[in-house]
């Protein structure tokens, strides 16, 4: 039985009341000045520490046994021990003033306490001149780790109640002998560190950096760098060899070091950890229980959705391709049993399938993607194809057409003449009476150009069985209604000999049945190119991979006391863990990305090529990116300093609202701590973080001249605004629409399996197309296995977990506020108000019939940048961090 608990009624009671629901039972002991407690010795002051510990809701047998052992261990004096460190140093020893050790005394009694959170107490007696407690040292002498949310120290000192926001796993001393140190929530620049905390501040950072050697244990807390040398597995065979991403030849950002030994066949490749084994990330970066449960549930759905078609396909060769659009529709209606049109007798041959279906009824049916919810046939229309370039999954590739014909930047000695095959003759009839030059001068022509991204890799891609691709361009005209319409598509293949012209086809909107099917196939190839660029470049590289070095450097170089670390902390949550899982299952050799997207085994090289040639940190902020792509021009009269050339550009319209809110918040926060350039330049931790992010984390591009300086408060605010934008709004815009907008494969095929029918290249295939274009189109799409695997994975990746933390929400750090600076808390409240106003504006825009790219008959509203969201696949919501 748990010990009964009296209500806490002391002067700090209101500060100690956590913001949890009523279902959580917390136990507070009576205040120090009441009776029944041991009084301090004369001339001493009594202090009490209340520790809030979050317990796991589900324990396995091993954990339950360890819990009972901990309770017994506690009874014999082997429990959790605390020690306070003052902000002062002893005048004689010049060492920090420390309290004696105190043990948590009620751990055993509260073993059976109900609720997710339990509060334990420890008592100290200190001298009256102890000063303010600035740190708490914790030693866990139990048999298992525990999650410490916060510590609150209160008593008879002049400083009053002191809060410590911990939110960390405390390992046992058997696992990690070094004691843990937690600092109070008061922010301190390095130069302002109280004398009593300087030594602890330096030691904590040294511990987090490690020494760069050894294999990391799951319980470690060490942040270090490594190249992407664990994507391949040469020990499994030649087909699993992948180049190392990182270094002069194939530049790439760095990832978190694990220290695993090399493979047997290649000393430079790191051995892999395969599912279900965990891949190392520092202990506090792992998913919490709610997130872990949601992710495992999503994985289970993915396994079931992939397993069934695989088993069926192993028996019936007829199910490799979709037989009709109604078979795709059945994915969302009847589920896996009926979706392939299979007969009941076939299922009788697969008893495992029957058992899974019987026990997992609801998990075998795909949810209907949003793209089909308002207009089932919208995806067939040209205006919807164009609308998705500004309001779809990948709204960051469209550019203004500056030169006509479009020109490649690839080496003409290898890839032939750089000019596109699109001529004025192809598009003259689509420009509302304008010439091409007039249309360009009036800023009416736009392009999605993936030609240079794909062309160098096409020979290798098209050599893969069941995969065929072009290097594509699509040109759009901005109509008087403010919408876009596609007016030309170019599909290119590499020249047969270096320097020769590229074989290419130019397609224009259809005028008869045959050309309509060809036009549909052309749009599908453009969408497939776009899906690969979206996933490998704009989503994975430009948010996930780019952020990781900044996160590693933040933990290595900036103390938890540092005000900038406190600002960045919510925007780093879960990113290292999700990136590690991506290396394990998504971007690895023959992982989901290679299996489901056009680039296949050259995916990493395509991503690296973009990083080398195009990525620039100074252009990753939203206004700079819009200007770079030519879809906006500078205009000091506009609220954000730029004017959009496509006025109804939902991603940019809504993104600028959040960019402005983030910028104002960061700027006001920075001003609290950095009044002038000198304070920025003299902050060793801050400068170390930025230097290490560039020269170690992005070492391959460290010599680039475009890295912004970090010399003034304005420089700092600009850098931080970009990082917060990338981690929150930019990632949300590129991630959470993947299933809602891409889960219907014909709308946006992740790969293609056939080139356009050509009577000269393959007369039989062309005859098949002419006889049954519907079947040819479906056979050019991903097959059943690729489609269902892709759908299952992007469904998981589009899901918000129940513990998601959204931008602008109150920061919940348990019983302790995230900062002790009232001015910073006030600035964050203003930020929250700005975010709420942005959400209201977005809702109003989605109801504005003048905005035809987000409102109209059968038109989906654009909600990917609406800040709030319930859990699940919602096609909206902006989490603080890259958490999925």
Order of alpha helices (4+ residues) and beta strands (2+ residues): alpha-beta-alpha-beta-beta-beta-beta-beta-beta-beta-beta-alpha-beta-beta-alpha-alpha-alpha-alpha-alpha-alpha-beta-alpha-alpha-alpha-beta-alpha-alpha-beta-beta-beta-alpha-alpha-alpha-alpha-alpha-alpha-alpha-beta-beta-alpha-alpha-alpha-alpha-alpha-alpha-alpha-alpha-alpha-beta-alpha-beta
